Amino acid sequence: MPAERGRWGLVALGLLINLCLGSIYSWSVFVTPLAAHFSATLGREVTAGEALLPFSVFLAFFAVAMPLSGKYIERYGPRAMTIAGGLLTGLGWLLASTATSVQVLYIVYGVIGGLGVGIAYGAPVAVAARWFPDRRGLAVGLTLLGFGFSAFVTANAAGALIAAYGVMATFGIFGAVFIVVLVLSALPLRFPPEGWRPAGWVPPAPGTGTVPLCECDRRAMLRTGAFYGLFLCYFIGCLAGLAAISIAKPVGTEVAAVDAGLATILVGFFAVFNGLGRPAFGSLADRITPRTTAMLTFALIAAASVLIWLAPGVPAYVIAFAVLWGCLGGWLAIAPTATASYFGTCDYPRCYGIVFLAYGAGAIAGPQLAGFIRTATGTYLGVFPAVAGLAAVGLIVAWLLMRPPAGVPAREPLPGSAVEEQGN
């Protein structure tokens, strides 16, 4: 297939890969049956924090594996890394079906599965960023659409399988399916040839306030204020979104008094917003800059949190969680787009790997904050004023620090980079 059309096929494959990798976002469907299963087998109550910890461990190891695997994407290529990560991801789910306690689940599901997703996740994102220098935000957003949209498919599938076969068997079924789909989807992935660019596209010259072709390595990036602003904003955006994702079903049943079956369906409904948030906010980042887009997400997060805090009920629950899931999806497109725009694509996998650690920090802090507040107060309602306050902090940080860096030294493009050396 000609490169101009074939590159869209790579985006579609990246979407499918992320559809499997993003199944972690259906975790709230597993929380109640998992707690009931282990409470029955262990003879003691499993707390909300314990049931949410596998989710946090998974996402933490996912984030840690990202920067570690970045250089290997360049060395071995996106195909090999996606296959390796896909096999580990499926193995983590398969081993989870044999777990005899929540603590074992932390290791077999959280560590192994999380490492697998971390290894595989960066490859299709890097492929999209390289093949689409002209529409980077849109391409990355569409690739990541599968990760956010995943819960729409996997939450409903998990709910049906848990009802039919039990929670532990569902882990095994998911694992087997993921291994097959991920390995097959990885086979066509590759970077563009060195020097390739879309027909008719001319790289824009650096202008005032923009450095679209600034190429720096990881060490140079760490010396800029833009990195720390982006990192902190990404952390706050992910903390808010991942807290909402981890407790979506329990908040529906406990705070909004939604039927358990309807709450499961709504988790899938929220996933649509998570998925659509990626191309939507990615396109906005292309049009109105990542900084302005980041400030918009924080305003929306604060408004949604205040809404459900002051007016808990079904309408507020549906609106607030749709916004919170959508903004998390948006950050999974804003952050990689900002990384490429601010620091270039030559060392992109390793640069974004460092930035992505903010996601891992948010993955630990968000669900554990929610579990702590639930255990301390007996309700999840207190989570939302805390999230609103953090969103206000994020808006200020974005305004002050999320700006393109100036004077970052250039470096030679890596093979397959679509960016040319500008001599700056």
N, C-alpha and C positions, 0 to 999 in steps of 0.2 A: 504494500500500500504506500502511496506517496507520503512523504514526511508530513506535509501540510494536513492531510487527513488522518494519517496513522497516529500522529501524536494524540489525537482525541481518543483513539482506542486505548492508549496507555493510561489516559485519565480515567476511562471507564474501568479498566482493570484495577487501577489504584482505588477506585471507589468500592469495588467488590472486595478487595483485600481488607480495606478498612471496615467494611460491613461486618466481617468476621472478627477483626481485632477489637472493634468497639462493643462487642457483646458484654464487656464489663459494665456498661452503662445500664444493663438490665438487672443489676445487682439487687436493687430494692425489692424485686419480685422474689428473690431467694431468701431475704432476711427473715421473714416470719416462719416459713416452713423449715428453714435451716435451724433457727433457734429452737423450734419445737422438736425437731429430730434429735439434736444434741442434748436438749433438756431431758428427753425421754431415755436416751442411751446412757447419759452421764449421771442422771439422778439429781441434777441441780439446775437452777434457773440460769440460762445463758442471757447475759445483759445485752442492751442495745449496742453498747460500745464493743463488746466481744463479737457480735454478729456483723458489725460494720468494719471491724479491723481487717479481715481478708481483703475487702475492697481497697482500704488504704494501703496495705502492704503491696498488693498487686500494682496499684498505680505508682507507688513510690519506686518499686523496682523497674517498672516501665520507664519512669523518668530517668533513673540512674543509668539504665542501659543505653539511652539515647546518645549522650555524649561519648560513651565508651565505644559505641559501634560506628560512630560517624566516619572515622578514618578507614574502617574496613569496608564501608560502602564504596569509597573511592578505590580501594585496593582490589577488592574481589567483585565489585559490581552489584547493582541492585537486585539482580536475579538470585544470586547465591545467598545474599543476606536475607532476602524475603523468605526463601525456602528454609533456611536455618531457623529464622524466627518463627515461621509458621509451624514447623515441627515441634519446637519447644512450647508454643502456645497450646497446640492440641494436646501435647503430653501433659501439660499442667492441668487442663480440664479433665483428661482421662484419669490422672492420679487422684484428682479431687474426689472422684466417685468412690474411692477406697478409703477416704479419710475417716478415722475413728474418733476424732475430736476436733474442736475448733483450732487448737494449736497446730495440729498436723495440717489442717487446711491452710494456715498461714504460709507454710513452707511449700507444699505441693501445688497449691493454687496461686498463692500470692507471689512467692519467689520465682518458681519455674515459669508459670504463666506470664507473670509480669515481665520477666527478662525476655521471653519470647516476643511479646508485643513490642517491647522497647527496641529489640534488634530489627524487627520487620517494619516498624512504623515509619522510620525515617527514609526508607528506600523509595517508595512511591511518591512521597512528598518531594524528595530531591529530584526525581525524574520529572515531575510536573514543573518544578521551578526551572530546570534546565531547558526543557522543550518549549516553554512559554515565557520568554523574556518580554514579549509584547502584552501578555495578559496574565501576568504571574498571579495576582490576587485571585482572579476568577478560576484559574487552573488549579491552584492549591486548594481553594475553597471547594471546588467540585470533587477533588480527590479525597478531601477530608469529609465530604458530605456523607460518605458511607459510615464513617466512625460515629458521627452524631445520629445518623438515621438508623443505626444498628438496633437500638432498643425498640424501635417500632416493630421490627421483625422478631428480634430475639426475646423481647419481654413477653410478647403474646405466645411465641413458641414455647418459651420456658414455662409460662403459666399452664399451658395445655399439657405439656409433658410431665410437669410436677403432679398435676391432678391425675394423670393416667398411670405414671410409673414411679413417682416419688422423686424427691429432690436429689438424692445421690445418683440415681440412674440418669437423670437429666444432665448432670455434669459429664458423664461418659458419652452420651449421645452427641452432645455438643462437641466434645473433643475429637471424636472420630470424623465428624463432618468437617470441622475446621482444618484438619490435616489434609484432607483430599482437596478441598476448595483452594486453600492457600498455596499449596504446592503447584497445582495446575495454573492458577492465576499468575504466579510469579514467572513462568517460563518466558514470556515475551518481553519482560522489562529490560530496558537498556537506556544508556545516556545517548544524546545526539553526538554526531561526529564533531571533532574539533573544528571550531570556526563556523558551525552551522547557525543560520539565523532564518526566521520566517521570511518568505518571499515578500519583498516590498517594505520590510520593516527596517528602519534606520535607528540605531541606538540614540536616544536623546542626549544632548550635551548637558553636562552638569550645569545647573543654574543656581541662583540665589536660594538658599534654604533647602536645596535638594542635592543629594549625592547618589543618583541612581546607579552610577557605574563605579562607585568607590569600592575597591577591592582590598580587604584587609584580612589577616589571619586571626585566629582566636585570641592570641595574646594582644594584638592591637585593639581588638574589640573590647577587651576587658579594661583598657585604659580610658574608655570614653564614658562620659556621664550618660549618654544615650542608652548604653547597655543597662546601667543600673536602674534608670527610669523604666525601661521596657520590662526588665526582670520583675521589679516590684509591682508594676501594673498587671503583668501577666499572673503573678502570684495571687493578687487580690481577686482578679476576675475568675481564676480557676477555683480559689477557695469558695467563693460564693456559689459558683455553678456546681461544683462537685458536692458541696454540702446539700444543695437542692436535689441533685440526682440521687444521692445515697439515701435520702429520706423521703423521696417522692411518694411512695405508696403509704408508708406509715403516717405521714402528715395528712394524706387524703382520708385515711380511715379514722385517725385519732382527733385531728383538729377540724377538718371539714365535714366529718361524719358521712363520708362517701362509702358506699358498699364496696367490699373487698374486690369483687369481680370487676366492678366499674373502675376502681383504682388501678388495677392491672392494665385495663384498656387505656386509661389516661396516661400511664407511663409511656406506652407506645405513641400516644398522641403528642406528648411533650417531646418525644424523640424526633418527631417531624420538624419541630421548631429548632431543635439542636442541629439537625442536619441542614435545614435551610439557612440557618444562621451563618454557616460557613461561607457559601458562595455569596450570600447577601452582604455580610460585613466585609468579606474579602474584596468584593467589587467596590464597596464604599471606600475601603482603604486605598484602592487604586485611584479613586476619583477625588476624595476629599482629604487624603493623607491618613496614615495610620494613627497619628496623634489625635486628630479630630474625631475619628471613628472610636478610638479608645474612650475619649471623654463622653461620647454618646452612650456607649455601653454602660459606663458607671452611673450616668443619670438614670438609665432604664433600670439597672439593678437596684438602685436606691428607691426608686418609685415603686417597683414591684414589691420590695421587702416591706416598705411602709404600708402598702395596700393590704397585704395579708396579715400584718401585725395589728392594724387598727380595725380591720373589718373581716375577721376570719369567717369563712363560709365557702360554699361551693364556687360561686362566681369568682371571688378573690383568689381562691386556690388555683383554679384553672388559668386565670389570667397571669397571676404572679409566677407560677411555675413554667408556663409557656415562655414568658419573658426571660426568666433565669436560665432555663435550658438553652434558649436561643442565644443569649449573650455568651454563655460558655462556648457554644459552637462558634460564635463570632470570634472569640479570643483564639480559638485553634486555627483561625485563618489570619487574624490580625497579626499575631506574634510572628509566624513564619514569613509573612509578607513584609513586616517591618524589618525583620532580620536581614532579608535579602535586599531590601531597599536601602537600609542604613549601612550595611556592611558588605554587600556584594554576594556573589554566588560562588566565587572561587574556592572558598573554604566553608561553604554553606553547611554541609552536614555537621561539621564540628562546631561551628558558631551557633547554629540553631540547637545543637545538642546541649550546649551550656545554657542557653536561654530556656530550653525546655525543662531544666531542673526546677524552674518556678512552678511548673505544672505538678511535679512530684511533691514539692513542698505544700502546694495547695491541696493535693490529694490526701496528704497526711492531716493537715490542719483542719480542712473543711469538715469531713465526716467525723473526726474526733471532737471538734468543737460542738457539732450537732449532738453527738452521743453524750458528751459531758453535760450540756445544757438540759438534755432530756432526763438524764439520771439525777441531776441536781434539783430540777424544778418539777419533774413529772410531766412535762409537756415540751413539745418542739417549738412552741410559739416564740420563746425567747431567742431563738436563733436569728430571727429576722431583723430586730433592731440592731443586733451586732453586725449583721451583714450590711445593713444600710449605712452604719457608721464607717465601715471599712470602704464601702463604695465612695463615700465622700472623700476619704483620704486618697483613694485611687484617682479620683478626678483631679485633685490638686497636684498629685505627683505627675500625672500625664501632662497637665498644663505646663508644669515647670521643667520637666526633664525629658519627656519623650519627643526629642527633636533630632533631626539628622546630625551626625557628628561632623566636625570640620577638621581638616588637616590630617585625616587618617592615611597612613602611607599605603601606596599601591603595591600589589604583588602580581606575579605572573599567573595567568589563568591556568587552572588544571585542565587536563584533557577532557573534552566534551563540554566545557563551559561555553555558553552563548554570549559571554561578555568579553569585549575587547579591551586591551590595555589602553588607558587614556593618557599615560605619562604624567599623571598628577602626583 
